[in-house]
Amino acid sequence: MQDASTGVSLVNDIHQMSSPLVLARNRTFPVVDELAGLFTDRGIRQGSTIEVTGVAALSLASALTISVSRSGSWVGAVGLPMLGSSAASDLGIKFSRWAFIDHPGDQVGAVIHALIAGVDLILVGPDIKLRSDHGRKISALMRERGTSIITVGKATLCNLRPDLCLRVSQAAWTGIGWGHGRLLSRKIEVELVGRGADSNLRSELVWLPDKEGRLNIVDQSNEPANFLRSAYRMQKALPDIGEQVLQAS
């Protein structure tokens, strides 16, 4: 994990190893099949900003990076020290293609600016804030380079305008009751609201994670109209991907 000064040096090393983007040939970053249906192009458009909110925002944002790192692209994470490597690895996330700057401090604008020159996709933590002038410069550089940003929380805190907004509208864990049991799997409903061609509301019901710790589509043929009515609600009391609490007592 890195602070701001060592993080910028790390990004420069990545920039030397990575090949430049060719936007005309590849205008989207790949997304796993379980989530691709949420996107018009079945992938993340290069140069776009995606806002992810809700109780499982960190898990969902991380899941969006699975195919990107698998394809050989680089992912940067800024202000996300809570990201748990064990749970994320179970999802298939390849951390060998990640650069972490956990505590960018007051250099956050410079850190993200440097990352855009060296990585393809950037995750930004919920506590990160950018000045308006930094937001404008970063947006312009994203369009030029084709780097995309996923914000865990409101994109407006970074003075970025989201192209797509993903929201976890419902979430329920299985395997736990009142004061006993073990967390087995979490079912979430993801809603997407976009602009322009992506303005139609779309939703997907997925396991994040399933009983094996992986991402999977929910078989809706056996699901109630509102799955939270048949499951014990835990919401904010239960862990996201970054937390290592595996058993309730």
ChimeraX commands (.cxc) that place a marker at each C-alpha (Angstrom):
marker #1 position 0.00,0.00,0.00 radius 0.5
marker #1 position 1.30,3.46,-0.86 radius 0.5
marker #1 position 1.20,7.07,0.29 radius 0.5
marker #1 position 1.16,10.03,-2.12 radius 0.5
marker #1 position 4.91,10.42,-2.74 radius 0.5
marker #1 position 5.71,6.76,-3.35 radius 0.5
marker #1 position 2.43,6.37,-5.24 radius 0.5
marker #1 position 3.41,8.87,-7.94 radius 0.5
marker #1 position 6.76,7.09,-8.37 radius 0.5
marker #1 position 4.91,3.77,-8.71 radius 0.5
marker #1 position 2.61,5.25,-11.35 radius 0.5
marker #1 position 5.60,6.44,-13.37 radius 0.5
marker #1 position 6.98,2.88,-13.35 radius 0.5
marker #1 position 3.61,1.51,-14.53 radius 0.5
marker #1 position 3.48,4.12,-17.29 radius 0.5
marker #1 position 6.79,2.86,-18.67 radius 0.5
marker #1 position 5.51,-0.75,-18.67 radius 0.5
marker #1 position 2.08,-0.07,-20.16 radius 0.5
marker #1 position 1.37,0.45,-23.83 radius 0.5
marker #1 position -0.48,3.59,-24.97 radius 0.5
marker #1 position -4.21,3.37,-25.54 radius 0.5
marker #1 position -5.61,3.36,-29.06 radius 0.5
marker #1 position -9.11,4.75,-28.67 radius 0.5
marker #1 position -10.29,4.10,-32.23 radius 0.5
marker #1 position -9.61,0.39,-31.89 radius 0.5
marker #1 position -10.95,-0.27,-28.41 radius 0.5
marker #1 position -13.49,2.15,-27.00 radius 0.5
marker #1 position -14.65,0.10,-24.01 radius 0.5
marker #1 position -13.10,-1.77,-21.11 radius 0.5
marker #1 position -14.47,-5.29,-20.63 radius 0.5
marker #1 position -16.94,-6.12,-17.85 radius 0.5
marker #1 position -17.78,-9.62,-16.61 radius 0.5
marker #1 position -20.88,-11.16,-18.18 radius 0.5
marker #1 position -22.80,-10.99,-14.89 radius 0.5
marker #1 position -22.70,-7.17,-15.00 radius 0.5
marker #1 position -22.26,-6.46,-18.72 radius 0.5
marker #1 position -26.02,-6.30,-19.32 radius 0.5
marker #1 position -26.16,-3.06,-17.34 radius 0.5
marker #1 position -24.09,-1.29,-20.00 radius 0.5
marker #1 position -25.27,-0.33,-23.49 radius 0.5
marker #1 position -21.93,-1.39,-24.98 radius 0.5
marker #1 position -21.52,-4.29,-22.50 radius 0.5
marker #1 position -18.45,-2.55,-21.16 radius 0.5
marker #1 position -17.13,0.64,-19.57 radius 0.5
marker #1 position -16.64,3.40,-22.11 radius 0.5
marker #1 position -13.13,4.77,-22.10 radius 0.5
marker #1 position -12.90,8.24,-20.61 radius 0.5
marker #1 position -16.16,7.88,-18.67 radius 0.5
marker #1 position -16.98,8.41,-14.99 radius 0.5
marker #1 position -19.11,5.83,-13.19 radius 0.5
marker #1 position -20.67,6.56,-9.80 radius 0.5
marker #1 position -21.38,3.56,-7.53 radius 0.5
marker #1 position -23.49,4.03,-4.40 radius 0.5
marker #1 position -25.36,1.88,-1.89 radius 0.5
marker #1 position -24.56,-0.52,0.93 radius 0.5
marker #1 position -22.40,-2.77,-1.28 radius 0.5
marker #1 position -20.78,0.01,-3.32 radius 0.5
marker #1 position -17.18,-1.08,-2.72 radius 0.5
marker #1 position -17.93,-4.71,-3.62 radius 0.5
marker #1 position -19.73,-3.68,-6.81 radius 0.5
marker #1 position -17.06,-1.18,-7.86 radius 0.5
marker #1 position -14.38,-3.83,-7.33 radius 0.5
marker #1 position -16.35,-6.40,-9.35 radius 0.5
marker #1 position -16.40,-3.98,-12.29 radius 0.5
marker #1 position -12.60,-4.26,-12.48 radius 0.5
marker #1 position -12.39,-8.07,-12.77 radius 0.5
marker #1 position -12.18,-8.32,-16.57 radius 0.5
marker #1 position -10.05,-5.18,-16.87 radius 0.5
marker #1 position -7.16,-6.58,-14.83 radius 0.5
marker #1 position -7.59,-10.05,-16.36 radius 0.5
marker #1 position -7.17,-8.54,-19.83 radius 0.5
marker #1 position -3.79,-7.09,-18.86 radius 0.5
marker #1 position -4.86,-3.51,-18.18 radius 0.5
marker #1 position -3.85,-1.63,-15.03 radius 0.5
marker #1 position -6.19,-0.51,-12.25 radius 0.5
marker #1 position -5.44,2.23,-9.72 radius 0.5
marker #1 position -7.06,2.53,-6.28 radius 0.5
marker #1 position -6.97,5.87,-4.46 radius 0.5
marker #1 position -8.16,6.24,-0.88 radius 0.5
marker #1 position -9.33,2.63,-0.45 radius 0.5
marker #1 position -7.31,1.16,2.46 radius 0.5
marker #1 position -10.39,-0.85,3.49 radius 0.5
marker #1 position -10.27,-3.02,0.37 radius 0.5
marker #1 position -9.85,-6.61,1.58 radius 0.5
marker #1 position -7.53,-8.67,-0.60 radius 0.5
marker #1 position -8.89,-12.08,0.44 radius 0.5
marker #1 position -12.53,-11.40,-0.43 radius 0.5
marker #1 position -11.57,-9.53,-3.59 radius 0.5
marker #1 position -9.32,-12.37,-4.79 radius 0.5
marker #1 position -12.21,-14.81,-4.38 radius 0.5
marker #1 position -14.13,-12.68,-6.88 radius 0.5
marker #1 position -11.33,-13.15,-9.41 radius 0.5
marker #1 position -9.71,-9.72,-9.08 radius 0.5
marker #1 position -6.06,-9.80,-10.17 radius 0.5
marker #1 position -4.23,-7.53,-7.74 radius 0.5
marker #1 position -0.92,-7.97,-9.58 radius 0.5
marker #1 position -2.29,-5.40,-12.06 radius 0.5
marker #1 position -3.29,-2.87,-9.39 radius 0.5
marker #1 position -1.55,0.21,-7.99 radius 0.5
marker #1 position -2.68,1.30,-4.50 radius 0.5
marker #1 position -2.37,4.80,-3.07 radius 0.5
marker #1 position -4.22,4.47,0.21 radius 0.5
marker #1 position -3.48,7.86,1.74 radius 0.5
marker #1 position -2.93,10.51,-0.96 radius 0.5
marker #1 position -3.43,13.38,1.49 radius 0.5
marker #1 position -3.50,16.86,0.01 radius 0.5
marker #1 position -1.73,15.55,-3.11 radius 0.5
marker #1 position -4.80,13.61,-4.25 radius 0.5
marker #1 position -5.27,15.77,-7.36 radius 0.5
marker #1 position -1.67,15.20,-8.47 radius 0.5
marker #1 position -1.92,11.48,-7.67 radius 0.5
marker #1 position -5.04,10.94,-9.79 radius 0.5
marker #1 position -3.57,13.09,-12.57 radius 0.5
marker #1 position -0.45,10.90,-12.59 radius 0.5
marker #1 position -2.50,7.70,-12.50 radius 0.5
marker #1 position -4.44,8.72,-15.60 radius 0.5
marker #1 position -1.15,8.80,-17.52 radius 0.5
marker #1 position -0.25,5.26,-16.43 radius 0.5
marker #1 position -3.35,3.15,-15.76 radius 0.5
marker #1 position -6.60,2.39,-17.55 radius 0.5
marker #1 position -9.19,2.37,-14.76 radius 0.5
marker #1 position -9.16,4.18,-11.40 radius 0.5
marker #1 position -11.24,3.47,-8.29 radius 0.5
marker #1 position -11.67,6.47,-6.00 radius 0.5
marker #1 position -12.64,6.04,-2.35 radius 0.5
marker #1 position -15.66,7.65,-0.65 radius 0.5
marker #1 position -13.59,10.11,1.40 radius 0.5
marker #1 position -11.70,11.58,-1.57 radius 0.5
marker #1 position -12.54,15.16,-2.49 radius 0.5
marker #1 position -11.17,17.26,-5.34 radius 0.5
marker #1 position -11.21,20.99,-5.96 radius 0.5
marker #1 position -13.26,22.14,-8.93 radius 0.5
marker #1 position -10.17,23.09,-10.95 radius 0.5
marker #1 position -8.66,19.64,-10.36 radius 0.5
marker #1 position -11.95,18.02,-11.38 radius 0.5
marker #1 position -12.00,19.92,-14.69 radius 0.5
marker #1 position -8.39,19.09,-15.52 radius 0.5
marker #1 position -8.86,15.43,-14.64 radius 0.5
marker #1 position -12.03,15.16,-16.75 radius 0.5
marker #1 position -10.23,16.65,-19.76 radius 0.5
marker #1 position -7.25,14.32,-19.34 radius 0.5
marker #1 position -9.57,11.30,-18.98 radius 0.5
marker #1 position -11.17,12.07,-22.33 radius 0.5
marker #1 position -7.77,12.56,-23.94 radius 0.5
marker #1 position -6.20,9.38,-22.53 radius 0.5
marker #1 position -9.29,7.18,-22.40 radius 0.5
marker #1 position -8.86,6.40,-18.71 radius 0.5
marker #1 position -12.10,5.80,-16.79 radius 0.5
marker #1 position -12.87,6.52,-13.14 radius 0.5
marker #1 position -15.23,4.66,-10.80 radius 0.5
marker #1 position -16.16,6.59,-7.67 radius 0.5
marker #1 position -17.22,4.66,-4.56 radius 0.5
marker #1 position -19.78,7.22,-3.46 radius 0.5
marker #1 position -20.94,10.44,-5.06 radius 0.5
marker #1 position -18.85,11.58,-8.02 radius 0.5
marker #1 position -19.73,15.20,-7.27 radius 0.5
marker #1 position -17.43,15.05,-4.22 radius 0.5
marker #1 position -14.60,14.78,-6.74 radius 0.5
marker #1 position -16.12,17.52,-8.89 radius 0.5
marker #1 position -16.69,14.92,-11.61 radius 0.5
marker #1 position -19.88,14.53,-13.61 radius 0.5
marker #1 position -20.95,10.87,-13.74 radius 0.5
marker #1 position -21.84,9.39,-17.11 radius 0.5
marker #1 position -23.47,6.41,-15.39 radius 0.5
marker #1 position -24.81,5.94,-11.87 radius 0.5
marker #1 position -24.96,2.44,-10.42 radius 0.5
marker #1 position -26.93,2.07,-7.20 radius 0.5
marker #1 position -27.38,-0.98,-4.98 radius 0.5
marker #1 position -31.09,-0.55,-4.27 radius 0.5
marker #1 position -31.57,-3.76,-2.25 radius 0.5
marker #1 position -29.24,-6.11,-0.40 radius 0.5
marker #1 position -29.75,-9.17,1.80 radius 0.5
marker #1 position -27.40,-11.75,3.31 radius 0.5
marker #1 position -28.31,-15.43,3.66 radius 0.5
marker #1 position -27.25,-17.87,6.37 radius 0.5
marker #1 position -27.74,-15.63,9.38 radius 0.5
marker #1 position -30.58,-15.17,11.83 radius 0.5
marker #1 position -31.18,-13.21,15.01 radius 0.5
marker #1 position -27.86,-13.49,16.87 radius 0.5
marker #1 position -26.61,-16.72,15.30 radius 0.5
marker #1 position -25.45,-18.29,12.06 radius 0.5
marker #1 position -22.76,-17.68,9.46 radius 0.5
marker #1 position -22.76,-15.30,6.51 radius 0.5
marker #1 position -23.03,-17.41,3.37 radius 0.5
marker #1 position -23.97,-15.18,0.44 radius 0.5
marker #1 position -25.36,-11.75,-0.36 radius 0.5
marker #1 position -27.99,-11.00,-2.93 radius 0.5
marker #1 position -28.09,-7.46,-4.33 radius 0.5
marker #1 position -30.16,-5.58,-6.86 radius 0.5
marker #1 position -28.17,-3.13,-8.97 radius 0.5
marker #1 position -29.89,-0.27,-10.78 radius 0.5
marker #1 position -28.24,1.82,-13.47 radius 0.5
marker #1 position -29.23,5.32,-14.49 radius 0.5
marker #1 position -27.32,7.03,-17.28 radius 0.5
marker #1 position -27.42,9.96,-19.65 radius 0.5
marker #1 position -28.15,10.15,-23.38 radius 0.5
marker #1 position -28.12,6.71,-24.98 radius 0.5
marker #1 position -27.78,5.16,-21.50 radius 0.5
marker #1 position -30.75,7.03,-19.99 radius 0.5
marker #1 position -33.03,3.97,-19.75 radius 0.5
marker #1 position -33.22,2.47,-16.27 radius 0.5
marker #1 position -31.79,-1.05,-16.12 radius 0.5
marker #1 position -31.35,-3.45,-13.23 radius 0.5
marker #1 position -29.65,-6.75,-12.46 radius 0.5
marker #1 position -30.01,-9.20,-9.56 radius 0.5
marker #1 position -26.71,-10.84,-8.59 radius 0.5
marker #1 position -24.99,-12.75,-5.83 radius 0.5
marker #1 position -22.10,-10.65,-4.51 radius 0.5
marker #1 position -20.73,-12.91,-3.19 radius 0.5
marker #1 position -22.34,-16.33,-3.68 radius 0.5
marker #1 position -21.60,-19.25,-1.32 radius 0.5
marker #1 position -18.21,-19.79,-2.98 radius 0.5
marker #1 position -17.28,-16.12,-2.65 radius 0.5
marker #1 position -17.82,-15.38,-6.35 radius 0.5
marker #1 position -20.03,-13.11,-8.42 radius 0.5
marker #1 position -23.04,-14.84,-9.98 radius 0.5
marker #1 position -26.38,-14.07,-11.61 radius 0.5
marker #1 position -29.42,-14.84,-9.44 radius 0.5
marker #1 position -31.89,-17.32,-10.93 radius 0.5
marker #1 position -34.97,-15.09,-10.83 radius 0.5
marker #1 position -37.40,-17.86,-11.76 radius 0.5
marker #1 position -37.56,-18.80,-8.08 radius 0.5
marker #1 position -37.29,-15.28,-6.66 radius 0.5
marker #1 position -40.08,-13.26,-5.00 radius 0.5
marker #1 position -40.96,-9.86,-6.47 radius 0.5
marker #1 position -39.20,-8.18,-3.54 radius 0.5
marker #1 position -36.51,-10.52,-2.28 radius 0.5
marker #1 position -35.94,-8.50,0.89 radius 0.5
marker #1 position -39.34,-9.54,2.18 radius 0.5
marker #1 position -38.15,-13.15,2.39 radius 0.5
marker #1 position -34.66,-12.47,3.73 radius 0.5
marker #1 position -33.30,-11.11,6.97 radius 0.5
marker #1 position -32.26,-7.50,6.44 radius 0.5
marker #1 position -28.84,-6.55,7.72 radius 0.5
marker #1 position -27.86,-3.69,5.37 radius 0.5
marker #1 position -25.19,-1.45,6.96 radius 0.5
marker #1 position -24.61,-3.81,9.90 radius 0.5
marker #1 position -22.95,-6.42,7.67 radius 0.5
marker #1 position -19.60,-6.27,5.90 radius 0.5
marker #1 position -18.70,-5.10,2.43 radius 0.5
marker #1 position -15.80,-6.62,0.50 radius 0.5
marker #1 position -13.22,-4.63,2.43 radius 0.5
marker #1 position -14.13,-6.02,5.84 radius 0.5
marker #1 position -12.81,-9.33,7.10 radius 0.5
marker #1 position -15.76,-10.17,9.38 radius 0.5
marker #1 position -16.78,-13.62,8.19 radius 0.5
marker #1 position -18.92,-14.94,11.00 radius 0.5
marker #1 position -21.69,-13.39,13.05 radius 0.5
marker #1 position -22.04,-14.16,16.72 radius 0.5
marker link #1:1,2 radius 0.2
marker link #1:2,3 radius 0.2
marker link #1:3,4 radius 0.2
marker link #1:4,5 radius 0.2
marker link #1:5,6 radius 0.2
marker link #1:6,7 radius 0.2
marker link #1:7,8 radius 0.2
marker link #1:8,9 radius 0.2
marker link #1:9,10 radius 0.2
marker link #1:10,11 radius 0.2
marker link #1:11,12 radius 0.2
marker link #1:12,13 radius 0.2
marker link #1:13,14 radius 0.2
marker link #1:14,15 radius 0.2
marker link #1:15,16 radius 0.2
marker link #1:16,17 radius 0.2
marker link #1:17,18 radius 0.2
marker link #1:18,19 radius 0.2
marker link #1:19,20 radius 0.2
marker link #1:20,21 radius 0.2
marker link #1:21,22 radius 0.2
marker link #1:22,23 radius 0.2
marker link #1:23,24 radius 0.2
marker link #1:24,25 radius 0.2
marker link #1:25,26 radius 0.2
marker link #1:26,27 radius 0.2
marker link #1:27,28 radius 0.2
marker link #1:28,29 radius 0.2
marker link #1:29,30 radius 0.2
marker link #1:30,31 radius 0.2
marker link #1:31,32 radius 0.2
marker link #1:32,33 radius 0.2
marker link #1:33,34 radius 0.2
marker link #1:34,35 radius 0.2
marker link #1:35,36 radius 0.2
marker link #1:36,37 radius 0.2
marker link #1:37,38 radius 0.2
marker link #1:38,39 radius 0.2
marker link #1:39,40 radius 0.2
marker link #1:40,41 radius 0.2
marker link #1:41,42 radius 0.2
marker link #1:42,43 radius 0.2
marker link #1:43,44 radius 0.2
marker link #1:44,45 radius 0.2
marker link #1:45,46 radius 0.2
marker link #1:46,47 radius 0.2
marker link #1:47,48 radius 0.2
marker link #1:48,49 radius 0.2
marker link #1:49,50 radius 0.2
marker link #1:50,51 radius 0.2
marker link #1:51,52 radius 0.2
marker link #1:52,53 radius 0.2
marker link #1:53,54 radius 0.2
marker link #1:54,55 radius 0.2
marker link #1:55,56 radius 0.2
marker link #1:56,57 radius 0.2
marker link #1:57,58 radius 0.2
marker link #1:58,59 radius 0.2
marker link #1:59,60 radius 0.2
marker link #1:60,61 radius 0.2
marker link #1:61,62 radius 0.2
marker link #1:62,63 radius 0.2
marker link #1:63,64 radius 0.2
marker link #1:64,65 radius 0.2
marker link #1:65,66 radius 0.2
marker link #1:66,67 radius 0.2
marker link #1:67,68 radius 0.2
marker link #1:68,69 radius 0.2
marker link #1:69,70 radius 0.2
marker link #1:70,71 radius 0.2
marker link #1:71,72 radius 0.2
marker link #1:72,73 radius 0.2
marker link #1:73,74 radius 0.2
marker link #1:74,75 radius 0.2
marker link #1:75,76 radius 0.2
marker link #1:76,77 radius 0.2
marker link #1:77,78 radius 0.2
marker link #1:78,79 radius 0.2
marker link #1:79,80 radius 0.2
marker link #1:80,81 radius 0.2
marker link #1:81,82 radius 0.2
marker link #1:82,83 radius 0.2
marker link #1:83,84 radius 0.2
marker link #1:84,85 radius 0.2
marker link #1:85,86 radius 0.2
marker link #1:86,87 radius 0.2
marker link #1:87,88 radius 0.2
marker link #1:88,89 radius 0.2
marker link #1:89,90 radius 0.2
marker link #1:90,91 radius 0.2
marker link #1:91,92 radius 0.2
marker link #1:92,93 radius 0.2
marker link #1:93,94 radius 0.2
marker link #1:94,95 radius 0.2
marker link #1:95,96 radius 0.2
marker link #1:96,97 radius 0.2
marker link #1:97,98 radius 0.2
marker link #1:98,99 radius 0.2
marker link #1:99,100 radius 0.2
marker link #1:100,101 radius 0.2
marker link #1:101,102 radius 0.2
marker link #1:102,103 radius 0.2
marker link #1:103,104 radius 0.2
marker link #1:104,105 radius 0.2
marker link #1:105,106 radius 0.2
marker link #1:106,107 radius 0.2
marker link #1:107,108 radius 0.2
marker link #1:108,109 radius 0.2
marker link #1:109,110 radius 0.2
marker link #1:110,111 radius 0.2
marker link #1:111,112 radius 0.2
marker link #1:112,113 radius 0.2
marker link #1:113,114 radius 0.2
marker link #1:114,115 radius 0.2
marker link #1:115,116 radius 0.2
marker link #1:116,117 radius 0.2
marker link #1:117,118 radius 0.2
marker link #1:118,119 radius 0.2
marker link #1:119,120 radius 0.2
marker link #1:120,121 radius 0.2
marker link #1:121,122 radius 0.2
marker link #1:122,123 radius 0.2
marker link #1:123,124 radius 0.2
marker link #1:124,125 radius 0.2
marker link #1:125,126 radius 0.2
marker link #1:126,127 radius 0.2
marker link #1:127,128 radius 0.2
marker link #1:128,129 radius 0.2
marker link #1:129,130 radius 0.2
marker link #1:130,131 radius 0.2
marker link #1:131,132 radius 0.2
marker link #1:132,133 radius 0.2
marker link #1:133,134 radius 0.2
marker link #1:134,135 radius 0.2
marker link #1:135,136 radius 0.2
marker link #1:136,137 radius 0.2
marker link #1:137,138 radius 0.2
marker link #1:138,139 radius 0.2
marker link #1:139,140 radius 0.2
marker link #1:140,141 radius 0.2
marker link #1:141,142 radius 0.2
marker link #1:142,143 radius 0.2
marker link #1:143,144 radius 0.2
marker link #1:144,145 radius 0.2
marker link #1:145,146 radius 0.2
marker link #1:146,147 radius 0.2
marker link #1:147,148 radius 0.2
marker link #1:148,149 radius 0.2
marker link #1:149,150 radius 0.2
marker link #1:150,151 radius 0.2
marker link #1:151,152 radius 0.2
marker link #1:152,153 radius 0.2
marker link #1:153,154 radius 0.2
marker link #1:154,155 radius 0.2
marker link #1:155,156 radius 0.2
marker link #1:156,157 radius 0.2
marker link #1:157,158 radius 0.2
marker link #1:158,159 radius 0.2
marker link #1:159,160 radius 0.2
marker link #1:160,161 radius 0.2
marker link #1:161,162 radius 0.2
marker link #1:162,163 radius 0.2
marker link #1:163,164 radius 0.2
marker link #1:164,165 radius 0.2
marker link #1:165,166 radius 0.2
marker link #1:166,167 radius 0.2
marker link #1:167,168 radius 0.2
marker link #1:168,169 radius 0.2
marker link #1:169,170 radius 0.2
marker link #1:170,171 radius 0.2
marker link #1:171,172 radius 0.2
marker link #1:172,173 radius 0.2
marker link #1:173,174 radius 0.2
marker link #1:174,175 radius 0.2
marker link #1:175,176 radius 0.2
marker link #1:176,177 radius 0.2
marker link #1:177,178 radius 0.2
marker link #1:178,179 radius 0.2
marker link #1:179,180 radius 0.2
marker link #1:180,181 radius 0.2
marker link #1:181,182 radius 0.2
marker link #1:182,183 radius 0.2
marker link #1:183,184 radius 0.2
marker link #1:184,185 radius 0.2
marker link #1:185,186 radius 0.2
marker link #1:186,187 radius 0.2
marker link #1:187,188 radius 0.2
marker link #1:188,189 radius 0.2
marker link #1:189,190 radius 0.2
marker link #1:190,191 radius 0.2
marker link #1:191,192 radius 0.2
marker link #1:192,193 radius 0.2
marker link #1:193,194 radius 0.2
marker link #1:194,195 radius 0.2
marker link #1:195,196 radius 0.2
marker link #1:196,197 radius 0.2
marker link #1:197,198 radius 0.2
marker link #1:198,199 radius 0.2
marker link #1:199,200 radius 0.2
marker link #1:200,201 radius 0.2
marker link #1:201,202 radius 0.2
marker link #1:202,203 radius 0.2
marker link #1:203,204 radius 0.2
marker link #1:204,205 radius 0.2
marker link #1:205,206 radius 0.2
marker link #1:206,207 radius 0.2
marker link #1:207,208 radius 0.2
marker link #1:208,209 radius 0.2
marker link #1:209,210 radius 0.2
marker link #1:210,211 radius 0.2
marker link #1:211,212 radius 0.2
marker link #1:212,213 radius 0.2
marker link #1:213,214 radius 0.2
marker link #1:214,215 radius 0.2
marker link #1:215,216 radius 0.2
marker link #1:216,217 radius 0.2
marker link #1:217,218 radius 0.2
marker link #1:218,219 radius 0.2
marker link #1:219,220 radius 0.2
marker link #1:220,221 radius 0.2
marker link #1:221,222 radius 0.2
marker link #1:222,223 radius 0.2
marker link #1:223,224 radius 0.2
marker link #1:224,225 radius 0.2
marker link #1:225,226 radius 0.2
marker link #1:226,227 radius 0.2
marker link #1:227,228 radius 0.2
marker link #1:228,229 radius 0.2
marker link #1:229,230 radius 0.2
marker link #1:230,231 radius 0.2
marker link #1:231,232 radius 0.2
marker link #1:232,233 radius 0.2
marker link #1:233,234 radius 0.2
marker link #1:234,235 radius 0.2
marker link #1:235,236 radius 0.2
marker link #1:236,237 radius 0.2
marker link #1:237,238 radius 0.2
marker link #1:238,239 radius 0.2
marker link #1:239,240 radius 0.2
marker link #1:240,241 radius 0.2
marker link #1:241,242 radius 0.2
marker link #1:242,243 radius 0.2
marker link #1:243,244 radius 0.2
marker link #1:244,245 radius 0.2
marker link #1:245,246 radius 0.2
marker link #1:246,247 radius 0.2
marker link #1:247,248 radius 0.2
marker link #1:248,249 radius 0.2
view
